[in-house]
């Protein structure tokens, strides 16, 4: 695969999801992200690749970490960044997503980064605008940059992705991270096992590339190279999908005892923000096997790479 | 004025007729019809040479929504009628979920009058089953029936309370009124936007499980059996629901089942990349379910195929899938959809026509929907094999939200008669 990258070009206009990407695309983004991550660690500033370009962050859902991550990434590359916390603007006055998009489009930005509570929101936007659209999470559908930063973190820690056993545990049904990350890991040759309460496991996870989807966390863990815990939305308790936090933690919480059956060098991941004591024990979250803060760091690198490829290449 | 239509292929599902022949019309009714080649009628003032086209009863649609009154920007009775006639529908039952809801005598009379004044198709009002369709208080079923309401329904959102449903059906039965209800257990289906399953899960869309239809159907047929009320199960999407109907019929319940034409054509995968024109309720199901519906249609297990016409303007559809309105424009594609299935060899012409002519006519007790002496001369001439490309901008409906947009269909209406008068010609 390394030889093939020499005459490879990234051909996508948008990044709407992992679905539709080729393993070479992912490899290319990860390689570029690596150089950005290395540069930042070495205290270097990347060149002003996006100088004169405008990146608009359009977040219809509240978010601190993803929004800041995109902002920092765009600024590091020299772009002009405007972040619109749409949650409390004209959209609440009845303006539709498409109207907002067309208005912004008329101002000729180079990239729109969108987070929206509706699945397919980014896709809809991409049909109506001329600039690059980057999906920063659409409903319960996809969150591709999260998947890419997960892969980058894994690759940098483990040296590879292919052949690794990855266990993803939690609310699979409502998680856009689970969908995107499972698909991306599968494309890159990892073996993904999903785990969670039966009420939170949707049908057809094999079509995402998961090898299994079960309800017994302890049976999934042996031999795992990577254990990824998902955030449990506490409101799930009200919808009779789960009995209680206590019971959830009993069966699906990541504890030191549980983790002991995974591989000795297994790493622990979490897309954040964490509910300590609900899905993960604090000692694990802050422990030496945790790469959770590294994920945040890699998030900026991945977004620099994605913005570089999508906003930088445009005439 | 007397007219003869000759040199036609006569198709009448009521009698199983499929033969060359002609029809003689006088004073708006069918005076005579004969099969055979070279048939003609003396005394005819006007002769229409069908040139070998199919001549069949006009279609009767048990379920069309318009926006009149209150949302005329979506559709009026006049625009719905124009669309219907171009699709071969000569009689349509219009749903009560308008603004205001058709839930009292004056409004039923309003619909009937506006239909007569502004529409060339025959318009039959359906009355609201409960006041404001709120599912709580019974509406004036008897008085509305006297004023011309042909059936009673709660429209898109069925009565949630089993107690209210039982009381309403008990009362309706005593007045000889027909109740139409969409089988749907809302507490299970609520929040869903497409068929539940792998496709919905993968696209992060909330699912409407098929079990919600089964549970709703089970409740309603049990109540139909207990109360003796005539029940139309509105827009069935699965074989198992038809099985539930079958068992109830075996126990003496007067239950009929309808299917939306688009459910015979599309499956859940047609939702594709969040195409909101394919957002309907009940949703498009799995391909296997679609196939069993066609098989059921062939066996005669489906009493009526409906347009489920639900005009929605762009602002209701140009939204993320989850936020867009349900509903598809359907008046102009019922017959082409069925004829396409005929062209694909799934159905015979008579099997395709029965559930849109004699089927609904029998449920409502209407004299049309057949080629019979004395029946109203509501007829269509169509070219069964004519291929055409559905382009939503060419549709006559005021709202263009057709899932058939861009699809190739086979079979087209060339001329439509209501009461012997030509009301549409292509």
Interface residues (C-beta under 8 A of the other chain):
Chain A: X96 X97 X98 X116 X118 X119 X120 X121 X123 X124 X138 X139 X140 X141 X142 X173 X176 X179 X202 X203 X204 X205 X207 X208
Chain B: X197 X198 X199 X201 X202 X203 X204 X205 X273 X274 X315 X318 X319 X320 X321 X322 X323
